[in-house]
Amino acid sequence: MTEATPRLSTFPLARERTFDPPDELARRRAEAPLQRMTYGDGHEGWLATGYAESRAILADARFSTRPELMHSALPQRVELRRDPLPPGFFLQMDPPDHTRYRRLLTGQFTVRRMKQLEPRIHDITESRLDAMEREGAPADLVRSFALPIPSLVICEMLGVPYEDREKFQHDSSVILDLEASTDEIRTAMYDLLAYLSDLVAAKRKDPGDDMLSGLAASEELTDAEIAGMGLLLLIAGHETTANMLGLGTFALLTNPRQLAVVRDDPDAVENAVEELLRYLSILHIGPTRTALEDVEIGGTMIRAGETVTLSLGAANRDPERFEGGDTLDVTRSAQGHLSFGHGIHQCLGQQLARVEMRIAYPALLRRFPGLRLAVPPEEVPMRATSAVYGVRRLPVLW
């Protein structure tokens, strides 16, 4: 067992190329896949860039997700760890609380349940393509296609009125903005929680056939807990898939051979979605864990109380796991990537996201076989300061 050589740094955010993680992350991974990093409050914790090390940390119950134990790699987010966690926001809870909340939702996101949703997702996708065709080119693919599809799906599942989308999409973007002030994030968080609390109260009086109504019928949960669970599901349910659809289409439009495979070979779509998830790794920073006791990972000792920030983008490009990982190859088997996390906190809605992407990508490319960028690639505006990376707008022609 050896101690890694201390190598102080802060988490790099600046990307040299649109679809690649910051170059510094690859350099650090080559030096040592787990090494020292200075956090925004001066804490000396760790940066994990290797696949094996990141997977091991995510799988190890001796690492906590509780925010009061965390240190932020970003100075502007240091104060947020002192804020009380919204009831029901189980992403940042350890067992047994995490187990209790997740158990109540697991049945809603099974492979079988997602199969049942496929016809509706097909209908939503086709309706958005019809609208794009009617409105004509040029179009912003984010506004017309990438954002509406997952937003409509998660709104129907949760029972959130789609006509309120501007409100929750705005609040979500503020919460995920890495440059937003602490006050701005708190305001957006509490605003969205208040909205969902009112919605839950209404569903207790007049339930529908949706997830929030089902949770409201349970005697195990308070309105505040259901609102917190709804907050997590609403943000995760539209932000991540929307950015994958937008950024993934952008990547394919700049790789015509890869695009042709997705468009023309139905048998290749499943692999292609996994490869796009691996290659793009849209979580810009994190996840983050704090050791509850001394833990040895890959020969390096992480002491109790030390925080570790993972770079999934670097881990998913690790040549020890994915040969030629810096290249997009939709024919490769990218199974085992960490884009949905790993362990007990692995993304609950991963099967929903997969179904949405497997339907949406080929449907878009077949409806508009001449789809192309309306501006040079370097002029596409990126979400460079969001916790979830993607494109702000994607102007297209066909």
LUMSE-147432 format. One record per residue (C-alpha): residue number from 1; residue in one letter; x, y, z. Coordinates in steps of 0.02 Angstrom, whole numbers. Layout:
% residues N
<i: NUM&aa: A&xx: X&yy: Y&zz: Z>
...
% end
This chain:
% residues 398
<i: 1&aa: M&xx: 0&yy: 0&zz: 0>
<i: 2&aa: T&xx: 67&yy: 171&zz: -47>
<i: 3&aa: E&xx: 13&yy: 350&zz: -26>
<i: 4&aa: A&xx: -13&yy: 442&zz: -190>
<i: 5&aa: T&xx: 105&yy: 587&zz: -221>
<i: 6&aa: P&xx: 16&yy: 747&zz: -166>
<i: 7&aa: R&xx: -30&yy: 847&zz: -320>
<i: 8&aa: L&xx: -135&yy: 998&zz: -278>
<i: 9&aa: S&xx: -257&yy: 1066&zz: -407>
<i: 10&aa: T&xx: -435&yy: 1123&zz: -429>
<i: 11&aa: F&xx: -561&yy: 1035&zz: -539>
<i: 12&aa: P&xx: -534&yy: 1089&zz: -720>
<i: 13&aa: L&xx: -689&yy: 1146&zz: -814>
<i: 14&aa: A&xx: -622&yy: 1226&zz: -974>
<i: 15&aa: R&xx: -639&yy: 1111&zz: -1124>
<i: 16&aa: E&xx: -516&yy: 1126&zz: -1268>
<i: 17&aa: R&xx: -631&yy: 1027&zz: -1387>
<i: 18&aa: T&xx: -820&yy: 1024&zz: -1391>
<i: 19&aa: F&xx: -849&yy: 839&zz: -1358>
<i: 20&aa: D&xx: -697&yy: 799&zz: -1250>
<i: 21&aa: P&xx: -668&yy: 821&zz: -1064>
<i: 22&aa: P&xx: -535&yy: 949&zz: -1016>
<i: 23&aa: D&xx: -362&yy: 892&zz: -1072>
<i: 24&aa: E&xx: -295&yy: 911&zz: -896>
<i: 25&aa: L&xx: -405&yy: 768&zz: -837>
<i: 26&aa: A&xx: -327&yy: 648&zz: -962>
<i: 27&aa: R&xx: -153&yy: 707&zz: -913>
<i: 28&aa: R&xx: -189&yy: 677&zz: -730>
<i: 29&aa: R&xx: -265&yy: 507&zz: -766>
<i: 30&aa: A&xx: -104&yy: 457&zz: -855>
<i: 31&aa: E&xx: 0&yy: 516&zz: -705>
<i: 32&aa: A&xx: -109&yy: 438&zz: -569>
<i: 33&aa: P&xx: -293&yy: 392&zz: -583>
<i: 34&aa: L&xx: -320&yy: 447&zz: -403>
<i: 35&aa: Q&xx: -227&yy: 600&zz: -342>
<i: 36&aa: R&xx: -237&yy: 748&zz: -224>
<i: 37&aa: M&xx: -348&yy: 898&zz: -261>
<i: 38&aa: T&xx: -379&yy: 1059&zz: -165>
<i: 39&aa: Y&xx: -563&yy: 1102&zz: -139>
<i: 40&aa: G&xx: -648&yy: 1271&zz: -140>
<i: 41&aa: D&xx: -640&yy: 1286&zz: 50>
<i: 42&aa: G&xx: -457&yy: 1230&zz: 60>
<i: 43&aa: H&xx: -496&yy: 1048&zz: 100>
<i: 44&aa: E&xx: -364&yy: 930&zz: 30>
<i: 45&aa: G&xx: -462&yy: 788&zz: -45>
<i: 46&aa: W&xx: -449&yy: 682&zz: -201>
<i: 47&aa: L&xx: -483&yy: 681&zz: -388>
<i: 48&aa: A&xx: -527&yy: 514&zz: -469>
<i: 49&aa: T&xx: -503&yy: 500&zz: -657>
<i: 50&aa: G&xx: -475&yy: 313&zz: -682>
<i: 51&aa: Y&xx: -616&yy: 193&zz: -726>
<i: 52&aa: A&xx: -573&yy: 56&zz: -601>
<i: 53&aa: E&xx: -548&yy: 180&zz: -459>
<i: 54&aa: S&xx: -708&yy: 276&zz: -496>
<i: 55&aa: R&xx: -811&yy: 117&zz: -508>
<i: 56&aa: A&xx: -740&yy: 53&zz: -345>
<i: 57&aa: I&xx: -781&yy: 215&zz: -253>
<i: 58&aa: L&xx: -960&yy: 218&zz: -320>
<i: 59&aa: A&xx: -986&yy: 38&zz: -266>
<i: 60&aa: D&xx: -914&yy: 58&zz: -90>
<i: 61&aa: A&xx: -1039&yy: 89&zz: 51>
<i: 62&aa: R&xx: -898&yy: 166&zz: 154>
<i: 63&aa: F&xx: -916&yy: 323&zz: 48>
<i: 64&aa: S&xx: -1059&yy: 443&zz: 87>
<i: 65&aa: T&xx: -1162&yy: 559&zz: -22>
<i: 66&aa: R&xx: -1226&yy: 667&zz: 122>
<i: 67&aa: P&xx: -1198&yy: 851&zz: 80>
<i: 68&aa: E&xx: -1149&yy: 904&zz: 257>
<i: 69&aa: L&xx: -997&yy: 789&zz: 242>
<i: 70&aa: M&xx: -947&yy: 854&zz: 71>
<i: 71&aa: H&xx: -824&yy: 986&zz: 14>
<i: 72&aa: S&xx: -857&yy: 1077&zz: -148>
<i: 73&aa: A&xx: -726&yy: 1083&zz: -284>
<i: 74&aa: L&xx: -803&yy: 1249&zz: -337>
<i: 75&aa: P&xx: -780&yy: 1401&zz: -221>
<i: 76&aa: Q&xx: -952&yy: 1473&zz: -263>
<i: 77&aa: R&xx: -1040&yy: 1316&zz: -198>
<i: 78&aa: V&xx: -951&yy: 1299&zz: -31>
<i: 79&aa: E&xx: -1095&yy: 1372&zz: 70>
<i: 80&aa: L&xx: -1226&yy: 1253&zz: 0>
<i: 81&aa: R&xx: -1162&yy: 1106&zz: 104>
<i: 82&aa: R&xx: -1230&yy: 1194&zz: 258>
<i: 83&aa: D&xx: -1408&yy: 1198&zz: 190>
<i: 84&aa: P&xx: -1530&yy: 1067&zz: 256>
<i: 85&aa: L&xx: -1572&yy: 933&zz: 129>
<i: 86&aa: P&xx: -1750&yy: 941&zz: 59>
<i: 87&aa: P&xx: -1851&yy: 796&zz: 132>
<i: 88&aa: G&xx: -1863&yy: 656&zz: 5>
<i: 89&aa: F&xx: -1714&yy: 714&zz: -100>
<i: 90&aa: F&xx: -1637&yy: 541&zz: -86>
<i: 91&aa: L&xx: -1495&yy: 565&zz: -211>
<i: 92&aa: Q&xx: -1394&yy: 642&zz: -69>
<i: 93&aa: M&xx: -1443&yy: 518&zz: 66>
<i: 94&aa: D&xx: -1360&yy: 361&zz: 131>
<i: 95&aa: P&xx: -1450&yy: 201&zz: 183>
<i: 96&aa: P&xx: -1570&yy: 171&zz: 266>
<i: 97&aa: D&xx: -1654&yy: 336&zz: 213>
<i: 98&aa: H&xx: -1598&yy: 317&zz: 33>
<i: 99&aa: T&xx: -1659&yy: 136&zz: 29>
<i: 100&aa: R&xx: -1830&yy: 184&zz: 96>
<i: 101&aa: Y&xx: -1865&yy: 319&zz: -34>
<i: 102&aa: R&xx: -1792&yy: 226&zz: -181>
<i: 103&aa: R&xx: -1892&yy: 69&zz: -141>
<i: 104&aa: L&xx: -2054&yy: 167&zz: -163>
<i: 105&aa: L&xx: -2005&yy: 214&zz: -341>
<i: 106&aa: T&xx: -1914&yy: 62&zz: -407>
<i: 107&aa: G&xx: -2070&yy: -17&zz: -483>
<i: 108&aa: Q&xx: -2101&yy: 138&zz: -589>
<i: 109&aa: F&xx: -1936&yy: 123&zz: -682>
<i: 110&aa: T&xx: -1918&yy: -62&zz: -721>
<i: 111&aa: V&xx: -1875&yy: -124&zz: -896>
<i: 112&aa: R&xx: -2052&yy: -196&zz: -907>
<i: 113&aa: R&xx: -2130&yy: -28&zz: -863>
<i: 114&aa: M&xx: -2021&yy: 61&zz: -991>
<i: 115&aa: K&xx: -2077&yy: -63&zz: -1125>
<i: 116&aa: Q&xx: -2256&yy: -16&zz: -1085>
<i: 117&aa: L&xx: -2212&yy: 168&zz: -1109>
<i: 118&aa: E&xx: -2130&yy: 143&zz: -1280>
<i: 119&aa: P&xx: -2288&yy: 173&zz: -1385>
<i: 120&aa: R&xx: -2321&yy: 338&zz: -1295>
<i: 121&aa: I&xx: -2139&yy: 393&zz: -1316>
<i: 122&aa: H&xx: -2153&yy: 350&zz: -1502>
<i: 123&aa: D&xx: -2310&yy: 458&zz: -1513>
<i: 124&aa: I&xx: -2227&yy: 605&zz: -1424>
<i: 125&aa: T&xx: -2073&yy: 592&zz: -1536>
<i: 126&aa: E&xx: -2175&yy: 587&zz: -1696>
<i: 127&aa: S&xx: -2280&yy: 735&zz: -1640>
<i: 128&aa: R&xx: -2123&yy: 839&zz: -1612>
<i: 129&aa: L&xx: -2056&yy: 788&zz: -1783>
<i: 130&aa: D&xx: -2223&yy: 836&zz: -1862>
<i: 131&aa: A&xx: -2213&yy: 1006&zz: -1778>
<i: 132&aa: M&xx: -2035&yy: 1032&zz: -1837>
<i: 133&aa: E&xx: -2085&yy: 989&zz: -2014>
<i: 134&aa: R&xx: -2233&yy: 1109&zz: -2010>
<i: 135&aa: E&xx: -2130&yy: 1252&zz: -1938>
<i: 136&aa: G&xx: -1992&yy: 1222&zz: -2065>
<i: 137&aa: A&xx: -1806&yy: 1255&zz: -2067>
<i: 138&aa: P&xx: -1702&yy: 1328&zz: -1992>
<i: 139&aa: A&xx: -1748&yy: 1262&zz: -1820>
<i: 140&aa: D&xx: -1670&yy: 1255&zz: -1648>
<i: 141&aa: L&xx: -1663&yy: 1068&zz: -1616>
<i: 142&aa: V&xx: -1654&yy: 1095&zz: -1427>
<i: 143&aa: R&xx: -1815&yy: 1196&zz: -1419>
<i: 144&aa: S&xx: -1908&yy: 1096&zz: -1552>
<i: 145&aa: F&xx: -1853&yy: 918&zz: -1513>
<i: 146&aa: A&xx: -1722&yy: 879&zz: -1380>
<i: 147&aa: L&xx: -1804&yy: 970&zz: -1234>
<i: 148&aa: P&xx: -1990&yy: 938&zz: -1267>
<i: 149&aa: I&xx: -1979&yy: 748&zz: -1281>
<i: 150&aa: P&xx: -1908&yy: 706&zz: -1108>
<i: 151&aa: S&xx: -2004&yy: 851&zz: -1031>
<i: 152&aa: L&xx: -2170&yy: 786&zz: -1097>
<i: 153&aa: V&xx: -2129&yy: 609&zz: -1043>
<i: 154&aa: I&xx: -2078&yy: 651&zz: -864>
<i: 155&aa: C&xx: -2224&yy: 773&zz: -845>
<i: 156&aa: E&xx: -2347&yy: 637&zz: -894>
<i: 157&aa: M&xx: -2264&yy: 511&zz: -779>
<i: 158&aa: L&xx: -2261&yy: 627&zz: -629>
<i: 159&aa: G&xx: -2424&yy: 717&zz: -662>
<i: 160&aa: V&xx: -2343&yy: 888&zz: -683>
<i: 161&aa: P&xx: -2437&yy: 1003&zz: -805>
<i: 162&aa: Y&xx: -2330&yy: 1025&zz: -961>
<i: 163&aa: E&xx: -2393&yy: 1203&zz: -979>
<i: 164&aa: D&xx: -2289&yy: 1244&zz: -824>
<i: 165&aa: R&xx: -2130&yy: 1190&zz: -914>
<i: 166&aa: E&xx: -2054&yy: 1365&zz: -927>
<i: 167&aa: K&xx: -2058&yy: 1378&zz: -738>
<i: 168&aa: F&xx: -1977&yy: 1212&zz: -695>
<i: 169&aa: Q&xx: -1854&yy: 1220&zz: -840>
<i: 170&aa: H&xx: -1795&yy: 1392&zz: -784>
<i: 171&aa: D&xx: -1777&yy: 1341&zz: -602>
<i: 172&aa: S&xx: -1688&yy: 1180&zz: -652>
<i: 173&aa: S&xx: -1562&yy: 1274&zz: -759>
<i: 174&aa: V&xx: -1522&yy: 1392&zz: -614>
<i: 175&aa: I&xx: -1498&yy: 1247&zz: -492>
<i: 176&aa: L&xx: -1376&yy: 1165&zz: -613>
<i: 177&aa: D&xx: -1283&yy: 1324&zz: -659>
<i: 178&aa: L&xx: -1106&yy: 1309&zz: -590>
<i: 179&aa: E&xx: -1087&yy: 1499&zz: -593>
<i: 180&aa: A&xx: -1253&yy: 1540&zz: -508>
<i: 181&aa: S&xx: -1240&yy: 1622&zz: -338>
<i: 182&aa: T&xx: -1290&yy: 1530&zz: -180>
<i: 183&aa: D&xx: -1441&yy: 1645&zz: -161>
<i: 184&aa: E&xx: -1496&yy: 1613&zz: -340>
<i: 185&aa: I&xx: -1485&yy: 1425&zz: -316>
<i: 186&aa: R&xx: -1580&yy: 1431&zz: -151>
<i: 187&aa: T&xx: -1717&yy: 1539&zz: -226>
<i: 188&aa: A&xx: -1740&yy: 1422&zz: -374>
<i: 189&aa: M&xx: -1738&yy: 1268&zz: -262>
<i: 190&aa: Y&xx: -1867&yy: 1333&zz: -140>
<i: 191&aa: D&xx: -1974&yy: 1404&zz: -280>
<i: 192&aa: L&xx: -1981&yy: 1234&zz: -366>
<i: 193&aa: L&xx: -2012&yy: 1144&zz: -201>
<i: 194&aa: A&xx: -2157&yy: 1263&zz: -162>
<i: 195&aa: Y&xx: -2231&yy: 1231&zz: -334>
<i: 196&aa: L&xx: -2220&yy: 1042&zz: -311>
<i: 197&aa: S&xx: -2289&yy: 1052&zz: -133>
<i: 198&aa: D&xx: -2444&yy: 1141&zz: -198>
<i: 199&aa: L&xx: -2460&yy: 1011&zz: -335>
<i: 200&aa: V&xx: -2447&yy: 866&zz: -211>
<i: 201&aa: A&xx: -2579&yy: 945&zz: -99>
<i: 202&aa: A&xx: -2695&yy: 960&zz: -249>
<i: 203&aa: K&xx: -2668&yy: 778&zz: -294>
<i: 204&aa: R&xx: -2713&yy: 721&zz: -119>
<i: 205&aa: K&xx: -2883&yy: 802&zz: -147>
<i: 206&aa: D&xx: -2903&yy: 751&zz: -329>
<i: 207&aa: P&xx: -2783&yy: 608&zz: -374>
<i: 208&aa: G&xx: -2744&yy: 558&zz: -552>
<i: 209&aa: D&xx: -2659&yy: 410&zz: -635>
<i: 210&aa: D&xx: -2482&yy: 474&zz: -610>
<i: 211&aa: M&xx: -2331&yy: 448&zz: -499>
<i: 212&aa: L&xx: -2356&yy: 596&zz: -382>
<i: 213&aa: S&xx: -2537&yy: 543&zz: -352>
<i: 214&aa: G&xx: -2478&yy: 367&zz: -314>
<i: 215&aa: L&xx: -2350&yy: 431&zz: -189>
<i: 216&aa: A&xx: -2480&yy: 547&zz: -112>
<i: 217&aa: A&xx: -2592&yy: 396&zz: -82>
<i: 218&aa: S&xx: -2456&yy: 317&zz: 24>
<i: 219&aa: E&xx: -2468&yy: 341&zz: 211>
<i: 220&aa: E&xx: -2277&yy: 326&zz: 223>
<i: 221&aa: L&xx: -2239&yy: 498&zz: 152>
<i: 222&aa: T&xx: -2273&yy: 679&zz: 197>
<i: 223&aa: D&xx: -2311&yy: 811&zz: 65>
<i: 224&aa: A&xx: -2136&yy: 883&zz: 92>
<i: 225&aa: E&xx: -2056&yy: 714&zz: 60>
<i: 226&aa: I&xx: -2156&yy: 688&zz: -99>
<i: 227&aa: A&xx: -2110&yy: 862&zz: -160>
<i: 228&aa: G&xx: -1926&yy: 825&zz: -129>
<i: 229&aa: M&xx: -1938&yy: 662&zz: -225>
<i: 230&aa: G&xx: -2031&yy: 752&zz: -364>
<i: 231&aa: L&xx: -1897&yy: 886&zz: -370>
<i: 232&aa: L&xx: -1761&yy: 756&zz: -401>
<i: 233&aa: L&xx: -1862&yy: 660&zz: -530>
<i: 234&aa: L&xx: -1919&yy: 815&zz: -624>
<i: 235&aa: I&xx: -1745&yy: 889&zz: -641>
<i: 236&aa: A&xx: -1659&yy: 725&zz: -681>
<i: 237&aa: G&xx: -1801&yy: 668&zz: -794>
<i: 238&aa: H&xx: -1787&yy: 808&zz: -921>
<i: 239&aa: E&xx: -1616&yy: 892&zz: -901>
<i: 240&aa: T&xx: -1505&yy: 741&zz: -930>
<i: 241&aa: T&xx: -1597&yy: 661&zz: -1077>
<i: 242&aa: A&xx: -1629&yy: 829&zz: -1160>
<i: 243&aa: N&xx: -1444&yy: 869&zz: -1158>
<i: 244&aa: M&xx: -1399&yy: 696&zz: -1221>
<i: 245&aa: L&xx: -1520&yy: 714&zz: -1367>
<i: 246&aa: G&xx: -1452&yy: 886&zz: -1412>
<i: 247&aa: L&xx: -1268&yy: 851&zz: -1386>
<i: 248&aa: G&xx: -1280&yy: 676&zz: -1460>
<i: 249&aa: T&xx: -1361&yy: 742&zz: -1619>
<i: 250&aa: F&xx: -1225&yy: 875&zz: -1630>
<i: 251&aa: A&xx: -1091&yy: 741&zz: -1615>
<i: 252&aa: L&xx: -1173&yy: 635&zz: -1750>
<i: 253&aa: L&xx: -1192&yy: 783&zz: -1868>
<i: 254&aa: T&xx: -1005&yy: 810&zz: -1857>
<i: 255&aa: N&xx: -973&yy: 623&zz: -1885>
<i: 256&aa: P&xx: -1070&yy: 579&zz: -2044>
<i: 257&aa: R&xx: -1016&yy: 396&zz: -2048>
<i: 258&aa: Q&xx: -1073&yy: 370&zz: -1870>
<i: 259&aa: L&xx: -1236&yy: 461&zz: -1908>
<i: 260&aa: A&xx: -1269&yy: 345&zz: -2056>
<i: 261&aa: V&xx: -1254&yy: 192&zz: -1945>
<i: 262&aa: V&xx: -1382&yy: 259&zz: -1820>
<i: 263&aa: R&xx: -1500&yy: 313&zz: -1959>
<i: 264&aa: D&xx: -1489&yy: 157&zz: -2068>
<i: 265&aa: D&xx: -1458&yy: 8&zz: -1954>
<i: 266&aa: P&xx: -1594&yy: -25&zz: -1824>
<i: 267&aa: D&xx: -1489&yy: -163&zz: -1747>
<i: 268&aa: A&xx: -1350&yy: -39&zz: -1709>
<i: 269&aa: V&xx: -1454&yy: 87&zz: -1613>
<i: 270&aa: E&xx: -1439&yy: 6&zz: -1441>
<i: 271&aa: N&xx: -1248&yy: 2&zz: -1453>
<i: 272&aa: A&xx: -1247&yy: 178&zz: -1523>
<i: 273&aa: V&xx: -1343&yy: 249&zz: -1376>
<i: 274&aa: E&xx: -1224&yy: 168&zz: -1251>
<i: 275&aa: E&xx: -1074&yy: 234&zz: -1347>
<i: 276&aa: L&xx: -1145&yy: 411&zz: -1353>
<i: 277&aa: L&xx: -1176&yy: 402&zz: -1166>
<i: 278&aa: R&xx: -996&yy: 346&zz: -1137>
<i: 279&aa: Y&xx: -914&yy: 464&zz: -1260>
<i: 280&aa: L&xx: -1008&yy: 621&zz: -1206>
<i: 281&aa: S&xx: -1023&yy: 588&zz: -1018>
<i: 282&aa: I&xx: -1130&yy: 744&zz: -994>
<i: 283&aa: L&xx: -1108&yy: 759&zz: -805>
<i: 284&aa: H&xx: -980&yy: 900&zz: -806>
<i: 285&aa: I&xx: -914&yy: 875&zz: -630>
<i: 286&aa: G&xx: -938&yy: 738&zz: -500>
<i: 287&aa: P&xx: -1014&yy: 639&zz: -425>
<i: 288&aa: T&xx: -932&yy: 671&zz: -257>
<i: 289&aa: R&xx: -912&yy: 556&zz: -107>
<i: 290&aa: T&xx: -838&yy: 572&zz: 68>
<i: 291&aa: A&xx: -752&yy: 428&zz: 157>
<i: 292&aa: L&xx: -838&yy: 374&zz: 319>
<i: 293&aa: E&xx: -683&yy: 276&zz: 370>
<i: 294&aa: D&xx: -509&yy: 243&zz: 301>
<i: 295&aa: V&xx: -529&yy: 158&zz: 132>
<i: 296&aa: E&xx: -395&yy: 91&zz: 17>
<i: 297&aa: I&xx: -433&yy: 114&zz: -169>
<i: 298&aa: G&xx: -309&yy: 46&zz: -296>
<i: 299&aa: G&xx: -166&yy: 51&zz: -171>
<i: 300&aa: T&xx: -204&yy: 229&zz: -113>
<i: 301&aa: M&xx: -269&yy: 263&zz: 61>
<i: 302&aa: I&xx: -414&yy: 385&zz: 73>
<i: 303&aa: R&xx: -434&yy: 439&zz: 254>
<i: 304&aa: A&xx: -598&yy: 458&zz: 347>
<i: 305&aa: G&xx: -674&yy: 629&zz: 313>
<i: 306&aa: E&xx: -584&yy: 656&zz: 148>
<i: 307&aa: T&xx: -690&yy: 701&zz: -3>
<i: 308&aa: V&xx: -666&yy: 624&zz: -175>
<i: 309&aa: T&xx: -731&yy: 702&zz: -336>
<i: 310&aa: L&xx: -748&yy: 587&zz: -485>
<i: 311&aa: S&xx: -733&yy: 637&zz: -667>
<i: 312&aa: L&xx: -847&yy: 518&zz: -761>
<i: 313&aa: G&xx: -790&yy: 597&zz: -924>
<i: 314&aa: A&xx: -610&yy: 546&zz: -889>
<i: 315&aa: A&xx: -659&yy: 375&zz: -820>
<i: 316&aa: N&xx: -764&yy: 336&zz: -973>
<i: 317&aa: R&xx: -615&yy: 376&zz: -1086>
<i: 318&aa: D&xx: -491&yy: 273&zz: -983>
<i: 319&aa: P&xx: -389&yy: 171&zz: -1109>
<i: 320&aa: E&xx: -371&yy: 33&zz: -978>
<i: 321&aa: R&xx: -559&yy: 2&zz: -999>
<i: 322&aa: F&xx: -606&yy: 74&zz: -1169>
<i: 323&aa: E&xx: -472&yy: 59&zz: -1304>
<i: 324&aa: G&xx: -473&yy: 211&zz: -1416>
<i: 325&aa: G&xx: -595&yy: 292&zz: -1296>
<i: 326&aa: D&xx: -566&yy: 468&zz: -1363>
<i: 327&aa: T&xx: -648&yy: 415&zz: -1527>
<i: 328&aa: L&xx: -836&yy: 401&zz: -1555>
<i: 329&aa: D&xx: -873&yy: 227&zz: -1624>
<i: 330&aa: V&xx: -1058&yy: 184&zz: -1619>
<i: 331&aa: T&xx: -1019&yy: 3&zz: -1665>
<i: 332&aa: R&xx: -915&yy: -30&zz: -1508>
<i: 333&aa: S&xx: -985&yy: -116&zz: -1355>
<i: 334&aa: A&xx: -983&yy: 22&zz: -1224>
<i: 335&aa: Q&xx: -1071&yy: -82&zz: -1092>
<i: 336&aa: G&xx: -1006&yy: -46&zz: -918>
<i: 337&aa: H&xx: -985&yy: 142&zz: -942>
<i: 338&aa: L&xx: -1015&yy: 248&zz: -787>
<i: 339&aa: S&xx: -1127&yy: 383&zz: -861>
<i: 340&aa: F&xx: -1273&yy: 323&zz: -754>
<i: 341&aa: G&xx: -1160&yy: 298&zz: -604>
<i: 342&aa: H&xx: -1138&yy: 132&zz: -516>
<i: 343&aa: G&xx: -1187&yy: 51&zz: -352>
<i: 344&aa: I&xx: -1340&yy: 93&zz: -247>
<i: 345&aa: H&xx: -1351&yy: 270&zz: -319>
<i: 346&aa: Q&xx: -1350&yy: 214&zz: -500>
<i: 347&aa: C&xx: -1476&yy: 320&zz: -596>
<i: 348&aa: L&xx: -1652&yy: 261&zz: -560>
<i: 349&aa: G&xx: -1716&yy: 324&zz: -728>
<i: 350&aa: Q&xx: -1579&yy: 251&zz: -837>
<i: 351&aa: Q&xx: -1697&yy: 133&zz: -930>
<i: 352&aa: L&xx: -1816&yy: 277&zz: -968>
<i: 353&aa: A&xx: -1672&yy: 381&zz: -1038>
<i: 354&aa: R&xx: -1614&yy: 235&zz: -1145>
<i: 355&aa: V&xx: -1788&yy: 207&zz: -1218>
<i: 356&aa: E&xx: -1808&yy: 392&zz: -1258>
<i: 357&aa: M&xx: -1640&yy: 399&zz: -1347>
<i: 358&aa: R&xx: -1663&yy: 234&zz: -1440>
<i: 359&aa: I&xx: -1826&yy: 301&zz: -1510>
<i: 360&aa: A&xx: -1781&yy: 484&zz: -1537>
<i: 361&aa: Y&xx: -1611&yy: 476&zz: -1626>
<i: 362&aa: P&xx: -1659&yy: 362&zz: -1772>
<i: 363&aa: A&xx: -1833&yy: 440&zz: -1788>
<i: 364&aa: L&xx: -1755&yy: 613&zz: -1809>
<i: 365&aa: L&xx: -1622&yy: 557&zz: -1933>
<i: 366&aa: R&xx: -1745&yy: 458&zz: -2040>
<i: 367&aa: R&xx: -1875&yy: 596&zz: -2045>
<i: 368&aa: F&xx: -1743&yy: 723&zz: -2097>
<i: 369&aa: P&xx: -1608&yy: 627&zz: -2194>
<i: 370&aa: G&xx: -1532&yy: 792&zz: -2249>
<i: 371&aa: L&xx: -1517&yy: 859&zz: -2071>
<i: 372&aa: R&xx: -1365&yy: 971&zz: -2052>
<i: 373&aa: L&xx: -1299&yy: 1113&zz: -1947>
<i: 374&aa: A&xx: -1358&yy: 1287&zz: -1994>
<i: 375&aa: V&xx: -1201&yy: 1367&zz: -1923>
<i: 376&aa: P&xx: -1017&yy: 1315&zz: -1916>
<i: 377&aa: P&xx: -986&yy: 1190&zz: -1772>
<i: 378&aa: E&xx: -881&yy: 1317&zz: -1677>
<i: 379&aa: E&xx: -1030&yy: 1437&zz: -1671>
<i: 380&aa: V&xx: -1147&yy: 1316&zz: -1582>
<i: 381&aa: P&xx: -1171&yy: 1388&zz: -1404>
<i: 382&aa: M&xx: -1126&yy: 1264&zz: -1267>
<i: 383&aa: R&xx: -1185&yy: 1244&zz: -1087>
<i: 384&aa: A&xx: -1007&yy: 1263&zz: -1026>
<i: 385&aa: T&xx: -1053&yy: 1319&zz: -850>
<i: 386&aa: S&xx: -1192&yy: 1194&zz: -815>
<i: 387&aa: A&xx: -1171&yy: 1040&zz: -707>
<i: 388&aa: V&xx: -1252&yy: 948&zz: -853>
<i: 389&aa: Y&xx: -1152&yy: 983&zz: -1012>
<i: 390&aa: G&xx: -1239&yy: 1006&zz: -1178>
<i: 391&aa: V&xx: -1289&yy: 1132&zz: -1312>
<i: 392&aa: R&xx: -1392&yy: 1287&zz: -1272>
<i: 393&aa: R&xx: -1457&yy: 1294&zz: -1450>
<i: 394&aa: L&xx: -1428&yy: 1183&zz: -1600>
<i: 395&aa: P&xx: -1476&yy: 1275&zz: -1761>
<i: 396&aa: V&xx: -1513&yy: 1148&zz: -1899>
<i: 397&aa: L&xx: -1572&yy: 1141&zz: -2080>
<i: 398&aa: W&xx: -1637&yy: 996&zz: -2185>
% end
